[in-house]
């Protein structure tokens, strides 16, 4: 890895699932002199060589240029998943907020931008073999999350053309989990009142086996190490897929939760149930995102291995086992987005 010793790194969305892991690995690396974490609400958590500032990307008056001046890299992670019933609100934070980040990177003369894209930016693809970073990134247009991630890929195309002096890295991770994110992800996707003990095998007589439900997972700490490598390497640029094996399907989930019996459930029936719960505001996760998950391709991560020297330390099975323990126990940590809470 090449890079200047004593780098100053700014991280947006620094108190969420990915942000807390990225801030921690940056603060522990001797090549990083200082970290500035930006978040809507600053935490009491204070890693080594880390400072905090309160910033709301959705606010019209927000100007990030002053925060970025003197930075060697900006790692842009800030993202809002909710409210799924009001995509204009998430668009303001995710898309318009990202435009502010890119403009400030250019205005402040930051030499490197590491952007959090996602597997969700990819167009529908295969489930029986993996695709590399050349796969189209048009997203699944019906899902706001995918639509926003894909739109920002096009914005970055223009940004790279107009600012060739900025080294732009696009990280495209699989679904990210860790024990400390369990309560936050339960609130985002299952609702704040979903009981964690529902993951107990004695309460799950069978597991739905839905055609196309085959995806990839990654430990958030493993993703954070890839962000560190990308931020500090003078040669890293372009997109990188990030995922661990093996792929996640009903068989794996059944083994993890101790529910070996699987029942084939048609896509239409599963989607109808999700759509009904979402329409009644009983479930925050939208049926549009459910549609996208069934269509997202599996990713080949060879480029991250060869060019970044990155390999995940956790298998997908280990990641989900850790996350499920956190789900049952109300796992969390000392930031507002990741506050822990056990329900039920």
C-alpha positions in Angstrom: 0.0 0.0 0.0 1.3 3.4 -0.9 0.2 6.6 0.8 1.5 9.6 2.8 2.1 9.1 6.5 0.0 11.4 8.6 -3.1 11.6 6.4 -6.1 13.6 7.4 -9.4 11.8 6.6 -12.9 13.2 6.8 -15.8 10.7 7.1 -19.4 11.6 6.5 -22.1 9.5 8.1 -19.5 8.6 10.7 -21.9 7.3 13.4 -23.8 4.6 11.5 -23.2 0.9 10.7 -20.3 1.5 8.3 -19.2 4.8 9.7 -18.3 3.5 13.2 -16.2 0.7 11.7 -14.5 3.0 9.3 -13.7 5.6 11.9 -12.3 2.9 14.2 -10.0 1.3 11.7 -8.8 4.8 10.5 -8.1 5.9 14.1 -6.1 2.7 14.7 -3.9 3.0 11.6 -0.5 4.7 12.1 -0.7 6.2 8.6 -3.7 8.3 9.7 -2.9 11.5 11.6 -6.4 12.6 12.2 -10.0 11.8 11.5 -12.9 14.2 11.3 -16.3 12.5 11.7 -19.4 14.3 10.4 -22.8 13.2 11.5 -26.2 14.8 12.3 -25.7 14.1 16.0 -22.2 13.9 17.5 -21.5 10.9 19.8 -19.8 10.6 23.2 -17.6 7.9 21.6 -14.1 9.3 21.1 -11.5 7.1 19.3 -7.9 8.1 19.2 -7.1 11.1 16.9 -10.8 11.7 16.1 -12.8 14.9 16.2 -16.5 15.3 15.5 -18.8 17.9 13.9 -22.5 18.1 13.6 -23.7 18.3 9.9 -27.0 17.7 8.3 -26.6 17.0 4.5 -30.3 17.5 3.9 -30.2 21.1 5.2 -30.1 23.6 2.3 -27.6 25.9 4.1 -25.1 23.2 4.6 -21.6 24.0 3.2 -19.0 21.3 3.6 -16.0 23.1 2.1 -14.6 24.3 5.4 -14.7 20.8 6.9 -12.9 19.4 3.8 -10.1 21.9 3.6 -6.7 20.3 4.2 -8.1 16.7 4.0 -6.2 14.0 2.1 -9.3 12.0 1.5 -13.1 12.2 2.1 -14.9 9.0 2.8 -18.6 9.6 1.9 -20.9 7.2 3.8 -23.9 9.3 4.9 -27.2 7.7 3.8 -30.8 7.7 4.9 -32.9 4.5 4.4 -36.1 6.0 5.8 -38.8 7.1 5.3 -39.6 4.6 2.5 -43.0 6.1 2.1 -41.5 9.5 1.2 -38.7 9.0 -1.4 -38.4 12.8 -1.8 -37.0 13.0 1.7 -34.4 10.3 1.2 -33.5 11.9 -2.2 -32.7 15.2 -0.4 -30.3 13.5 2.0 -28.8 10.8 -0.3 -28.6 12.5 -3.7 -28.7 16.2 -3.1 -26.5 15.7 0.0 -24.0 13.7 -2.0 -23.9 16.5 -4.6 -22.9 18.9 -1.8 -20.1 16.5 -0.8 -18.8 16.2 -4.3 -18.9 20.0 -4.8 -17.1 20.6 -1.6 -14.4 18.0 -2.4 -13.7 19.9 -5.6 -13.8 23.3 -4.0 -11.5 22.3 -1.1 -9.1 20.6 -3.4 -9.3 17.2 -1.8 -7.2 14.8 -3.8 -9.3 11.6 -3.1 -13.0 10.8 -2.7 -14.1 7.4 -1.5 -17.8 7.0 -2.2 -20.1 4.4 -0.7 -21.9 2.9 -3.6 -23.6 -0.6 -3.3 -24.5 -3.8 -4.8 -27.9 -2.1 -5.1 -26.5 0.1 -7.9 -26.2 -2.9 -10.2 -28.8 -3.8 -12.8 -30.5 -7.2 -12.4 -28.1 -10.0 -12.9 -27.3 -13.7 -12.4 -27.7 -15.7 -9.2 -25.7 -18.7 -10.4 -22.4 -16.9 -11.1 -20.6 -13.7 -10.1 -20.2 -10.5 -12.1 -17.3 -8.1 -12.0 -17.4 -4.3 -11.8 -18.2 -3.9 -15.5 -21.8 -5.1 -14.9 -24.2 -2.2 -15.7 -25.1 0.1 -12.8 -28.7 1.1 -13.7 -30.1 -0.3 -10.5 -33.7 -1.6 -10.0 -35.7 1.6 -10.9 -38.7 0.8 -8.7 -36.7 0.9 -5.5 -35.6 4.3 -4.2 -32.4 2.9 -2.6 -31.3 1.4 -5.9 -32.5 4.4 -8.0 -30.5 6.8 -5.8 -27.3 4.6 -5.8 -27.4 4.2 -9.6 -28.1 8.0 -10.1 -25.0 8.8 -8.1 -22.9 6.5 -10.2 -23.9 8.7 -13.2 -23.1 11.8 -11.3 -19.7 10.5 -10.5 -19.1 9.7 -14.1 -19.5 13.4 -14.8 -17.5 14.4 -11.7 -14.5 12.3 -12.8 -14.6 13.9 -16.3 -14.7 17.4 -14.9 -12.2 16.8 -12.1 -9.5 14.5 -13.4 -7.2 15.5 -10.6 -9.4 13.9 -7.9 -8.9 10.2 -7.4 -12.4 8.7 -7.1 -13.1 5.3 -5.6 -16.5 3.7 -5.7 -17.0 0.9 -3.1 -19.8 -1.5 -4.0 -20.3 -3.7 -0.9 -22.8 -6.5 -0.4 -25.3 -6.2 2.5 -23.3 -5.2 5.6 -23.8 -6.6 9.1 -22.2 -6.6 12.6 -23.5 -7.3 16.1 -23.5 -3.6 16.9 -25.8 -2.7 13.9 -28.5 -5.2 14.8 -30.8 -2.9 16.7 -30.5 -0.2 14.0 -31.2 -2.6 11.2 -34.1 -4.0 13.0 -35.6 -0.5 13.3 -34.8 0.4 9.6 -36.1 -2.8 8.0 -38.3 -4.6 10.5 -39.7 -1.7 12.6 -38.8 -0.6 16.1 -41.2 -2.9 17.8 -40.1 -6.2 16.0 -39.1 -8.5 18.8 -35.6 -9.9 18.6 -36.6 -13.3 20.0 -38.5 -14.0 16.8 -35.2 -15.4 15.5 -35.5 -18.2 18.0 -36.0 -21.6 16.3 -38.9 -22.6 18.5 -40.9 -19.6 17.1 -40.0 -20.4 13.5 -41.8 -23.7 12.5 -40.5 -23.3 8.9 -38.4 -20.9 6.8 -39.8 -19.5 3.6 -37.8 -20.5 0.5 -38.4 -17.7 -2.1 -37.1 -18.1 -5.6 -34.3 -15.7 -6.3 -33.6 -15.0 -2.6 -29.8 -15.5 -2.9 -27.6 -12.7 -2.0 -24.2 -11.8 -0.4 -23.2 -10.5 3.0 -20.1 -8.9 4.5 -19.0 -8.0 8.0 -18.9 -4.2 8.3 -15.4 -4.3 9.8 -14.2 -6.1 6.7 -15.7 -3.4 4.5 -14.1 -0.8 6.7 -10.6 -2.2 6.1 -11.3 -1.9 2.3 -12.3 1.7 2.8 -9.0 2.3 4.7 -7.0 0.7 1.9 -8.8 2.7 -0.7 -8.4 6.0 1.2 -4.6 5.6 1.7 -3.6 4.0 -1.6 -2.5 6.5 -4.2 -3.2 4.0 -7.0 -6.7 2.9 -6.0 -9.5 4.3 -8.2 -12.7 3.2 -9.8 -15.2 0.6 -8.5 -14.5 -2.3 -6.2 -16.9 -5.1 -5.3 -16.8 -6.2 -1.7 -18.5 -9.4 -0.4 -17.7 -12.6 1.5 -18.7 -16.1 0.7 -20.7 -18.3 0.7 -23.9 -16.7 -0.8 -26.8 -16.4 1.6 -29.9 -18.5 0.8 -32.7 -20.2 2.7 -30.6 -23.3 3.4 -27.9 -21.2 5.1 -30.4 -19.2 7.1 -32.2 -22.3 8.2 -29.0 -23.8 9.6 -28.2 -20.5 11.4 -31.5 -20.2 13.1 -32.0 -23.9 13.7 -35.0 -24.2 11.5 -34.1 -26.9 8.9 -37.6 -27.2 7.4 -38.0 -24.9 4.4 -41.3 -24.3 2.5 -41.2 -23.1 -1.0 -43.1 -19.7 -1.2 -43.9 -18.1 -4.6 -42.4 -14.7 -5.2 -45.9 -13.2 -5.7 -47.2 -14.5 -2.3 -44.1 -13.2 -0.5 -44.2 -9.8 -2.2 -48.0 -9.5 -1.5 -47.3 -10.0 2.2 -44.5 -7.5 2.3 -46.6 -5.0 0.3 -49.6 -5.3 2.6 -47.5 -4.8 5.8 -45.7 -1.9 4.2 -48.9 -0.3 3.0 -50.4 -0.6 6.5 -47.1 1.0 7.9 -46.4 -2.1 9.9 -43.1 -2.8 8.1 -40.6 -0.1 7.1 -38.9 -2.2 4.4 -40.7 -1.6 1.1 -41.8 -4.2 -1.4 -39.8 -2.4 -4.0 -36.6 -3.2 -2.1 -37.8 -6.7 -1.8 -38.1 -6.9 -5.6 -34.6 -5.5 -6.0 -33.0 -8.1 -3.6 -34.5 -10.9 -5.7 -32.8 -9.5 -8.8 -29.4 -8.2 -7.6 -26.4 -10.1 -9.1 -23.8 -12.0 -7.1 -20.5 -10.1 -7.2 -16.9 -11.1 -8.1 -14.4 -9.5 -5.7 -11.2 -10.4 -7.5 -10.3 -6.7 -8.2 -10.4 -5.8 -4.5 -8.1 -8.8 -3.8 -5.6 -8.1 -6.5 -5.5 -4.3 -6.5 -6.2 -3.4 -2.9 -4.8 -6.5 -1.3 -8.1 -7.0 0.5 -9.7 -10.2 1.8 -12.6 -10.5 4.2 -11.7 -12.0 7.6 -15.2 -13.3 8.3 -17.3 -15.6 6.2 -20.9 -14.7 5.4 -22.0 -17.5 7.7 -20.0 -16.0 10.6 -21.3 -12.5 9.8 -24.9 -13.6 10.0 -24.4 -15.7 13.1 -22.9 -12.6 14.9 -25.7 -10.4 13.6 -28.5 -12.8 14.7 -27.0 -12.9 18.2 -27.1 -9.1 18.2 -30.7 -9.1 16.9 -31.8 -11.4 19.8 -29.8 -9.5 22.4 -30.5 -5.9 21.3 -26.9 -5.3 20.1 -25.8 -1.7 19.7 -23.1 0.9 20.5 -22.6 4.4 21.8 -23.9 6.4 18.8 -27.4 7.6 18.2 -28.1 5.5 15.1 -26.6 2.4 16.6 -28.2 2.6 20.1 -29.1 -0.9 21.3 -32.5 -1.9 22.4 -33.9 -5.3 23.2 -37.6 -5.8 22.2 -39.6 -8.7 23.4 
